[in-house]
Amino acid sequence: MTDNAGFKPDEETYSSAAAPTQENPPPYTSSMNLQNDFSSKANLTEKKELALSEDPYNPFDHRDPKGASAGGALAHLLKGSLGTGILAMPMAFHNAGLVFGMCMTLIVGFLCTHCVHILVRTSHNICRDAKVPALGFAETAEKVFEYGPKGVRRYSNFAKQFVDIALMATYYAASCVYVVFIAESFHDVINYDCGITWDIRIYIAFAIIPCLFIGQIRNLKWLVPFSLMANIFIVVTFAITLYYMFDETLVYSNKPLIAKASSIPLFFATVIFAMEGIGAVMPVENSMRKPQQFLGCPGVLNISMFTVVALYAIIGFFGYVRFGDAVRGSVTLNLPYGSWLGDTAKLLMAVAILFTFGLQFYIPSDILWRKIKHNFSPEKHNITQILLRTGIILIIGAVAEAIPDLEPFISLVGAVFFSLLGIFVPSVVETVYLWPNLGWCKWKLIKNILLAIFAILALIAGAVASIGEIIDMYSSDSD
């Protein structure tokens, strides 16, 4: 990790930059009677182009010259993607089958990459229009609606609040997954090696204790050592996991090529959870001193997503072939019990996820604090933040205690939150910005409608399937 400043929350603004800013969009008028509000965008586009030709503004020229390099940005994106998600890919293939899982992993990876592309490209364009150096995820959505057709401008604040709330919910929900993963790893190792039968909920309670301390860190620079150690532990864990995946002859004949239809929604929800790092994309891009290197060919985004999709497909495919129907929510939990090498991998990954919890918790907590801090006097800010963060972590622990099963939890979070943020919102944002110039025969509108429908279907089907599994889990416990 070279520059953790890349993980600044979306609420960060650039008012200190030398570039001029605009509080409100320029008035757009037309010499013709407009039939409806949306038809005004054609004249709006002409005005923008005229303004840019008279006073061109390049937001890239106003970025911090000491910002992150392309290599640093690539490291941030890879770090944000290679966590619990990749370890859940064998379970995703179990819910999809070998052939269907491989094909759809590549397709979903392409769709996720495309959605990040259109979000970042739209952000670059609206930065030129608004004459600001950079915008976060929520601010991009806000400005797109603010500068969009008249009929949607009044929804600009709603768009910003929606993305902010969705980001907070996504990161807090992912933090719950982290706590369950940590507890399950320690549960398997300690219970087997010590010959005890403690329930996983006891380990969740213990896991919350260090999270209470790590969650109080409010400065990203203090999280750097934790991130560095987490990276080292993750690399070692991957090496050990790959060793066990190929230590025996792989049997393909007893694995279905396509799984039963009822489990397919769980596959999509898990893959979307694994691949979507949408919350970190805009902060990382905003931190770059040469943001033009983020997109393009090869570009930071393309390199990182190609690497991520390839690793996810390989780990998912061979992990399922190796462990079959016994595969669990994290493939590390399938490593041999009592083996010092297997136990080392489980514990190292648990500690790595614990160290990553600080960053996972920092982003939504900072967004939340910026929204509510004006309600408290400055002298009470410190104690209020301590109590607020403590309360949220205890709630995270309570949710983890209520759903202590990793598999349906990952699918539920992926289906509900990452479908909305990673696919639905970028497609809507691009449509509003480009309206009505949406390409030949409105192909971009059709494409974005299909993306939105896919996101909604993944949300509904994945949530229903995940909740069904959670209900079945409690029903079996009560029997």
MORABEL-V130865 format. One record per residue. N is the residue number from 0. RES is the residue in one small letter. PHI is phi as a letter, one per 30 degrees, with the letter a starting at -180 (NA if undefined). Layout:
n:N res:RES phi:PHI
n:N res:RES phi:PHI
This chain:
n:0 res:m phi:NA
n:1 res:t phi:c
n:2 res:d phi:a
n:3 res:n phi:d
n:4 res:a phi:d
n:5 res:g phi:d
n:6 res:f phi:c
n:7 res:k phi:d
n:8 res:p phi:d
n:9 res:d phi:d
n:10 res:e phi:d
n:11 res:e phi:d
n:12 res:t phi:c
n:13 res:y phi:b
n:14 res:s phi:d
n:15 res:s phi:d
n:16 res:a phi:d
n:17 res:a phi:d
n:18 res:a phi:d
n:19 res:p phi:d
n:20 res:t phi:b
n:21 res:q phi:b
n:22 res:e phi:d
n:23 res:n phi:b
n:24 res:p phi:d
n:25 res:p phi:d
n:26 res:p phi:d
n:27 res:y phi:c
n:28 res:t phi:b
n:29 res:s phi:b
n:30 res:s phi:d
n:31 res:m phi:c
n:32 res:n phi:d
n:33 res:l phi:d
n:34 res:q phi:d
n:35 res:n phi:a
n:36 res:d phi:d
n:37 res:f phi:d
n:38 res:s phi:d
n:39 res:s phi:d
n:40 res:k phi:d
n:41 res:a phi:d
n:42 res:n phi:d
n:43 res:l phi:e
n:44 res:t phi:d
n:45 res:e phi:d
n:46 res:k phi:d
n:47 res:k phi:d
n:48 res:e phi:d
n:49 res:l phi:d
n:50 res:a phi:d
n:51 res:l phi:d
n:52 res:s phi:d
n:53 res:e phi:d
n:54 res:d phi:b
n:55 res:p phi:d
n:56 res:y phi:b
n:57 res:n phi:c
n:58 res:p phi:d
n:59 res:f phi:d
n:60 res:d phi:d
n:61 res:h phi:c
n:62 res:r phi:d
n:63 res:d phi:d
n:64 res:p phi:d
n:65 res:k phi:c
n:66 res:g phi:d
n:67 res:a phi:d
n:68 res:s phi:d
n:69 res:a phi:d
n:70 res:g phi:d
n:71 res:g phi:d
n:72 res:a phi:d
n:73 res:l phi:d
n:74 res:a phi:d
n:75 res:h phi:d
n:76 res:l phi:d
n:77 res:l phi:d
n:78 res:k phi:d
n:79 res:g phi:d
n:80 res:s phi:c
n:81 res:l phi:c
n:82 res:g phi:b
n:83 res:t phi:d
n:84 res:g phi:d
n:85 res:i phi:d
n:86 res:l phi:d
n:87 res:a phi:d
n:88 res:m phi:d
n:89 res:p phi:e
n:90 res:m phi:d
n:91 res:a phi:d
n:92 res:f phi:d
n:93 res:h phi:d
n:94 res:n phi:d
n:95 res:a phi:b
n:96 res:g phi:j
n:97 res:l phi:d
n:98 res:v phi:d
n:99 res:f phi:d
n:100 res:g phi:d
n:101 res:m phi:d
n:102 res:c phi:d
n:103 res:m phi:d
n:104 res:t phi:d
n:105 res:l phi:d
n:106 res:i phi:d
n:107 res:v phi:d
n:108 res:g phi:d
n:109 res:f phi:d
n:110 res:l phi:d
n:111 res:c phi:d
n:112 res:t phi:d
n:113 res:h phi:d
n:114 res:c phi:d
n:115 res:v phi:d
n:116 res:h phi:e
n:117 res:i phi:d
n:118 res:l phi:d
n:119 res:v phi:d
n:120 res:r phi:d
n:121 res:t phi:d
n:122 res:s phi:d
n:123 res:h phi:d
n:124 res:n phi:d
n:125 res:i phi:d
n:126 res:c phi:d
n:127 res:r phi:d
n:128 res:d phi:d
n:129 res:a phi:d
n:130 res:k phi:h
n:131 res:v phi:b
n:132 res:p phi:d
n:133 res:a phi:a
n:134 res:l phi:b
n:135 res:g phi:d
n:136 res:f phi:d
n:137 res:a phi:d
n:138 res:e phi:d
n:139 res:t phi:d
n:140 res:a phi:d
n:141 res:e phi:d
n:142 res:k phi:d
n:143 res:v phi:d
n:144 res:f phi:d
n:145 res:e phi:d
n:146 res:y phi:c
n:147 res:g phi:d
n:148 res:p phi:e
n:149 res:k phi:e
n:150 res:g phi:d
n:151 res:v phi:c
n:152 res:r phi:d
n:153 res:r phi:d
n:154 res:y phi:c
n:155 res:s phi:d
n:156 res:n phi:d
n:157 res:f phi:d
n:158 res:a phi:d
n:159 res:k phi:d
n:160 res:q phi:d
n:161 res:f phi:d
n:162 res:v phi:d
n:163 res:d phi:d
n:164 res:i phi:d
n:165 res:a phi:d
n:166 res:l phi:d
n:167 res:m phi:d
n:168 res:a phi:d
n:169 res:t phi:d
n:170 res:y phi:d
n:171 res:y phi:d
n:172 res:a phi:d
n:173 res:a phi:d
n:174 res:s phi:d
n:175 res:c phi:d
n:176 res:v phi:d
n:177 res:y phi:e
n:178 res:v phi:d
n:179 res:v phi:d
n:180 res:f phi:d
n:181 res:i phi:e
n:182 res:a phi:d
n:183 res:e phi:d
n:184 res:s phi:d
n:185 res:f phi:d
n:186 res:h phi:e
n:187 res:d phi:d
n:188 res:v phi:d
n:189 res:i phi:d
n:190 res:n phi:d
n:191 res:y phi:d
n:192 res:d phi:d
n:193 res:c phi:c
n:194 res:g phi:i
n:195 res:i phi:c
n:196 res:t phi:b
n:197 res:w phi:d
n:198 res:d phi:d
n:199 res:i phi:d
n:200 res:r phi:d
n:201 res:i phi:d
n:202 res:y phi:d
n:203 res:i phi:d
n:204 res:a phi:d
n:205 res:f phi:d
n:206 res:a phi:d
n:207 res:i phi:d
n:208 res:i phi:d
n:209 res:p phi:d
n:210 res:c phi:d
n:211 res:l phi:d
n:212 res:f phi:d
n:213 res:i phi:d
n:214 res:g phi:d
n:215 res:q phi:d
n:216 res:i phi:d
n:217 res:r phi:c
n:218 res:n phi:b
n:219 res:l phi:d
n:220 res:k phi:d
n:221 res:w phi:d
n:222 res:l phi:d
n:223 res:v phi:e
n:224 res:p phi:e
n:225 res:f phi:d
n:226 res:s phi:d
n:227 res:l phi:d
n:228 res:m phi:d
n:229 res:a phi:d
n:230 res:n phi:d
n:231 res:i phi:d
n:232 res:f phi:d
n:233 res:i phi:d
n:234 res:v phi:d
n:235 res:v phi:d
n:236 res:t phi:d
n:237 res:f phi:e
n:238 res:a phi:d
n:239 res:i phi:d
n:240 res:t phi:d
n:241 res:l phi:d
n:242 res:y phi:e
n:243 res:y phi:d
n:244 res:m phi:d
n:245 res:f phi:c
n:246 res:d phi:d
n:247 res:e phi:b
n:248 res:t phi:d
n:249 res:l phi:d
n:250 res:v phi:c
n:251 res:y phi:c
n:252 res:s phi:d
n:253 res:n phi:c
n:254 res:k phi:c
n:255 res:p phi:d
n:256 res:l phi:d
n:257 res:i phi:b
n:258 res:a phi:d
n:259 res:k phi:d
n:260 res:a phi:d
n:261 res:s phi:d
n:262 res:s phi:c
n:263 res:i phi:e
n:264 res:p phi:e
n:265 res:l phi:d
n:266 res:f phi:d
n:267 res:f phi:d
n:268 res:a phi:d
n:269 res:t phi:d
n:270 res:v phi:d
n:271 res:i phi:d
n:272 res:f phi:e
n:273 res:a phi:d
n:274 res:m phi:c
n:275 res:e phi:d
n:276 res:g phi:c
n:277 res:i phi:d
n:278 res:g phi:d
n:279 res:a phi:c
n:280 res:v phi:d
n:281 res:m phi:d
n:282 res:p phi:e
n:283 res:v phi:d
n:284 res:e phi:d
n:285 res:n phi:d
n:286 res:s phi:d
n:287 res:m phi:d
n:288 res:r phi:d
n:289 res:k phi:b
n:290 res:p phi:d
n:291 res:q phi:d
n:292 res:q phi:d
n:293 res:f phi:d
n:294 res:l phi:c
n:295 res:g phi:j
n:296 res:c phi:b
n:297 res:p phi:d
n:298 res:g phi:i
n:299 res:v phi:d
n:300 res:l phi:d
n:301 res:n phi:d
n:302 res:i phi:d
n:303 res:s phi:d
n:304 res:m phi:d
n:305 res:f phi:d
n:306 res:t phi:d
n:307 res:v phi:d
n:308 res:v phi:d
n:309 res:a phi:d
n:310 res:l phi:d
n:311 res:y phi:d
n:312 res:a phi:d
n:313 res:i phi:d
n:314 res:i phi:d
n:315 res:g phi:d
n:316 res:f phi:d
n:317 res:f phi:d
n:318 res:g phi:d
n:319 res:y phi:d
n:320 res:v phi:d
n:321 res:r phi:d
n:322 res:f phi:c
n:323 res:g phi:i
n:324 res:d phi:d
n:325 res:a phi:d
n:326 res:v phi:d
n:327 res:r phi:c
n:328 res:g phi:e
n:329 res:s phi:b
n:330 res:v phi:d
n:331 res:t phi:d
n:332 res:l phi:d
n:333 res:n phi:c
n:334 res:l phi:d
n:335 res:p phi:e
n:336 res:y phi:d
n:337 res:g phi:i
n:338 res:s phi:d
n:339 res:w phi:d
n:340 res:l phi:d
n:341 res:g phi:d
n:342 res:d phi:d
n:343 res:t phi:d
n:344 res:a phi:d
n:345 res:k phi:d
n:346 res:l phi:d
n:347 res:l phi:d
n:348 res:m phi:d
n:349 res:a phi:d
n:350 res:v phi:d
n:351 res:a phi:d
n:352 res:i phi:d
n:353 res:l phi:d
n:354 res:f phi:d
n:355 res:t phi:d
n:356 res:f phi:e
n:357 res:g phi:e
n:358 res:l phi:d
n:359 res:q phi:d
n:360 res:f phi:d
n:361 res:y phi:d
n:362 res:i phi:d
n:363 res:p phi:d
n:364 res:s phi:d
n:365 res:d phi:d
n:366 res:i phi:d
n:367 res:l phi:d
n:368 res:w phi:d
n:369 res:r phi:d
n:370 res:k phi:d
n:371 res:i phi:c
n:372 res:k phi:d
n:373 res:h phi:d
n:374 res:n phi:d
n:375 res:f phi:b
n:376 res:s phi:d
n:377 res:p phi:e
n:378 res:e phi:d
n:379 res:k phi:c
n:380 res:h phi:d
n:381 res:n phi:d
n:382 res:i phi:d
n:383 res:t phi:d
n:384 res:q phi:d
n:385 res:i phi:d
n:386 res:l phi:d
n:387 res:l phi:d
n:388 res:r phi:d
n:389 res:t phi:d
n:390 res:g phi:d
n:391 res:i phi:d
n:392 res:i phi:d
n:393 res:l phi:d
n:394 res:i phi:d
n:395 res:i phi:e
n:396 res:g phi:d
n:397 res:a phi:d
n:398 res:v phi:d
n:399 res:a phi:d
n:400 res:e phi:d
n:401 res:a phi:d
n:402 res:i phi:b
n:403 res:p phi:d
n:404 res:d phi:c
n:405 res:l phi:d
n:406 res:e phi:d
n:407 res:p phi:d
n:408 res:f phi:d
n:409 res:i phi:d
n:410 res:s phi:d
n:411 res:l phi:d
n:412 res:v phi:d
n:413 res:g phi:d
n:414 res:a phi:d
n:415 res:v phi:d
n:416 res:f phi:c
n:417 res:f phi:d
n:418 res:s phi:d
n:419 res:l phi:d
n:420 res:l phi:d
n:421 res:g phi:d
n:422 res:i phi:b
n:423 res:f phi:d
n:424 res:v phi:d
n:425 res:p phi:e
n:426 res:s phi:d
n:427 res:v phi:d
n:428 res:v phi:d
n:429 res:e phi:d
n:430 res:t phi:d
n:431 res:v phi:d
n:432 res:y phi:d
n:433 res:l phi:d
n:434 res:w phi:e
n:435 res:p phi:c
n:436 res:n phi:d
n:437 res:l phi:c
n:438 res:g phi:i
n:439 res:w phi:d
n:440 res:c phi:h
n:441 res:k phi:h
n:442 res:w phi:d
n:443 res:k phi:d
n:444 res:l phi:d
n:445 res:i phi:d
n:446 res:k phi:d
n:447 res:n phi:d
n:448 res:i phi:d
n:449 res:l phi:d
n:450 res:l phi:d
n:451 res:a phi:d
n:452 res:i phi:d
n:453 res:f phi:d
n:454 res:a phi:d
n:455 res:i phi:d
n:456 res:l phi:d
n:457 res:a phi:d
n:458 res:l phi:d
n:459 res:i phi:d
n:460 res:a phi:d
n:461 res:g phi:d
n:462 res:a phi:d
n:463 res:v phi:d
n:464 res:a phi:d
n:465 res:s phi:d
n:466 res:i phi:d
n:467 res:g phi:e
n:468 res:e phi:d
n:469 res:i phi:d
n:470 res:i phi:d
n:471 res:d phi:d
n:472 res:m phi:d
n:473 res:y phi:d
n:474 res:s phi:d
n:475 res:s phi:d
n:476 res:d phi:d
n:477 res:s phi:d
n:478 res:d phi:d
